[in-house]
Amino acid sequence: MRPDAYRLTAGWHRSVGTPYPTNTVRALGKQVDGLLADRADPDTVTAALDLWHGRPGAAPGLLPHLYADAVRVRHAETTAAPAGLSKRDAKAAGWFALAAEFEREGQGDGQVVDAELLALDGARR
């Protein structure tokens, strides 16, 4: 287990205050180590550990799946539709924002973004 995985797991274990068996904490640490080796976000790993803690009887092997759940929740929280927009308008606003981002990224490098490349349904005639 890498030191960063140990620190994260030990810090979380101290913060929850539940005296889990040493083998359980060690198994969680191995799962955390694997997630961090796969470039997981440490804060989201901690959120996954909290989800694991809230599931009585959950095995440490469930942690990677709970990490995926935590990623989805955090993504949904950061990409909430702006107030007052319908789902359709929010989706359109998201695509316009993405197009603007592509345009900003392409400025100054001489690259031109082909409009047909960005078309979802292909070119309309």
PyMOL commands that set and color helices and strands:
alter all, ss='L'
color gray80, all
select helices_A, chain A and resi 3-16+22-37+42-53+60-78+87-106+115-118
alter helices_A, ss='H'
color red, helices_A
deselect
rebuild
show_as cartoon
